[in-house]
Amino acid sequence: MYKLMLLFSIAMLSAWNLPAQHVLSGKVKNSQTGETVPAVSVKARNTPYGDYTNDQGNFRFTLRAPLPVTLVFSSVGYATQEVTVSSPGPINIALVPSSILGTEVVVSASRNVQRKIESPVTIERIDNKDVINSPQPSYFSMLQGLKGVDITTSSLTFTTITTRGFNTSGNTNFTQVVDGMDNQAPGLNFPLGAAIGLTELDVDNLELLSGASSALYGSRGLNGTLVMTGKDPFKYQGLSFQITQGVNHIKKGAGNDPMGASPYYDWTLRWAYKVSDRFAFKVNAQYTKAKDWLAADTSNTNSMGNKYTDPNYNGVNSYGSKTSVDINPFLEAIKAMDPSTAPIVDPLLANPTNYVARTGYPEYGYLSNDAKMLKVNAEMRYNIKPGLQAILSGTFGDGTAVYSNDTRYALDGFKLAQYRAELRADHWFVRAYTTRENSGNTIIASPTAQLINEAWKPSYDGNTGDGWYPQYTIGLITALAGGQSLTDAHLAARAAADQGRPLAGSDHFNRLRDSISAIPTSKGGTLFLDRSKLYNAEFQYNFTRLVKWAEVIAGLNYRIYKLDSEGTLFPDKEGPIDVAEYSAFAHFSKKMINNKLKLGAAFRLDKNTLFEKPRTTSRLSAVLETTKEHFLRFSYQNAYSFPSNIQSLQSTLVDYNSYASGGSARLLYGEYKFDKYQPYLLESVNKYRQTNDPSVLKKFEPKDIKPQSVDAFELGYSALVAKCVLIDVLGYYSTWKNFIGYVNVANTPGSDNVEDFKDRSKYIAYNIAYNGAEKVNTYGYAASVSVDLSRNFGAKVNFSSDFLKNRNNSQINNFNTPNWKVNFEFGNSGMGKKQLFSFNTSLRYRPAYFYSIGFASGTIDANVVLDAQVSYKLPVIKSRIKLGATNLTNKYYYTGFGSPGIGGVYYITYAYNVF
């Protein structure tokens, strides 16, 4: 009994010493409209306890601390409010809306929370409120309106972004991070736009770093970094869905568009539930379906003529017509067999060459124009204790897309998946994730069409002496003998040789296409099999609470790529290739002169196992508050970038006997035997084929590819004037060394006889990544002004300009941007007493500019694009109806040469519980 009483007394004393527990709950509303406000942060000051309001505006949490306590209520777009609570009971708060200009905070600029206006480098931000009020049906498309951003839209489901000039489809020098994970495709090494990004309803914010950001985000970030953050299920709770129904291709024939009006669908769902103060989860799904934009550029890449006037016509988006043969040997053979044809043949043979291209297929009817995208995501969060959280997530994307590079690639049924496990504390995190890629049934447009032509009628059959070209030649002589003009005779000859040609989209055509594209390139077909994987582990620690003299953040990262293409994308026929990268970084910052000056320094060490030496990247920065809310910033970065796996190891069939190639010695000497069989510049080979003069051939001296680097300087100024005008101005200058571009070369494997260049079956062309010898400079400037016009009206304008200096003419450098561009935006986020109506408009102007890509180059015409939307809220049922249009005037425009024309999309959206 004595022992029991003693134990009871000890238990009572222990309970007495436990902190008091109080359940605090209440509701938060908008002081102007009376609507409940979700996702409001409710924190008990000087404690780790708090909550977020749910989709009903309610909050509830257990406070393990004595009363009274001060609760802090904060949310973007509202003034922060503090309330002292002395006893439990309902707590009703009315938050006052306020301007967000100058108050936005960012994390990506220094890997630490800071006001955007005080960032040491240029950074742009989009939050979920911007997404809701945007006329764009996709948040990813909003990025093209940001200052300094360039995009290439290869298809409705595939858009590539970049900053400061180097714009192309599939940019390996731009980093895209989603919830801490690099979401590049492991084999292709570039991000696939929004294919495996956040769903439309799960966007918390996007932060875009312009220019080099390698010091904090690794060597892929020379052209910028996009950091996307999804919604926290503890903060954003409830069921939300959004249904968008629309139409595109509304005017057949506009912009060479052969289609008529077609439906557009986008359905998105999000469900987040807080089970307890410790556990919450979310589920996201989005499905998009529409008829894709079509690439239909009929410009001739071989001459100024068209398909009616040039026998060697090869349209930009004509596939199969790269098969081109000099018919002079066939003419000579006919003359030898029938000397009476000499009066017809001899004038033709007076030309050194008479090249004729096979008839190509347009994209419409050849490549599927069914654009589909499915994204699903699930995430669980568990609060192990205050300040320590465990996260598990999985994301899967499946769909179709077309992207442009060395030709057009139609990705059908490609799949990407990412899985993450993370432990996150207030001052550190450890994260591990994997990315898995499946290229699906990919059609490589140009070589597949060439093989289709060879399948239904060979160009020449040496066993029978028959074929498309012998028939063409006979048809040409016959037509000329009948008195037709040379131009008409060539058309008649083509019609004769094309007899039996399957039409694009026919059953015969589809059978040939599907059979050829089902055979891997390593076995004579055109299928590439990419099953590559990426594994990544990283750790970061904020030492600021331990180091009193400065803010210090440091981290480690280890990554391994398992390149697995069965010899169709990489030289991996014998098995997957492992490429490892590891790195360490540290960032220091210090405030001085009464917190008016903030200095920063970042250092990073990267090592890639394909290259012998590690590389060091550094960034130095200073931000000076010259007067209240006026900030002057300066930064310098020396950034190294290892060539991507594509730039090092790619060996992909893109045309008949043509490859997109990396520049590593493993390929150049091991696979292509350039040390034995001399490569020549392809331009000189083509000139030799036209003139038969060997002296025009120019040798190409191959070298092992190596890392490129850039020294980048930026000077900027940001200011908040009268609390309603936000200004940002900047200028930058960069010097690139060992710049990685591309060069087209050719050699004759197995032979040193240059005569073999006259026979297309005996030489191979390569588009090779290599380092230019000359330094390349880029520079530019930009400015933006955002104005709060009161009563929820707002206006924005931004201007940017980019230039390339010391262009290396021996390289294709992908500096595809106009010298200047401008964007405007005007809207209202809530009109009237109840703020039920809203609207937004945006206008983008791009002057004409030159665009170069692997398979074509030319001028992109100037364009003006207007987007607009008007919305109406139904607060009683927590709904919103939006009527909108992108490219309202439906004047087709282009963002890349050889890429599709983009027309208008007109849509209506119903959104439930979206906030």
PyMOL commands that set and color helices and strands:
alter all, ss='L'
color gray80, all
select helices_A, chain A and resi 2-17+116-118+128-132+139-145+200-202+214-217+221-223+254-256+328-337+339-349+445-456+468-481+486-497+507-516+521-523+645-649+665-671+682-691+694-696+754-758+875-877
alter helices_A, ss='H'
color red, helices_A
select strands_A, chain A and resi 22-30+41-44+50-52+58-63+69-74+81-85+90-95+105-106+114-115+123-127+149-155+158-163+175-178+181-182+203-210+224-230+238-248+262-274+279-291+318-319+324-326+355-357+361-362+370-385+388-404+408-425+428-438+441-444+533-542+551-563+577-592+597-608+615-627+630-641+651-655+658-661+680-681+708-721+725-737+740-747+764-771+776-790+793-805+820-831+837-846+849-853+856-860+863-874+879-886+905-912
alter strands_A, ss='S'
color yellow, strands_A
deselect
rebuild
show_as cartoon
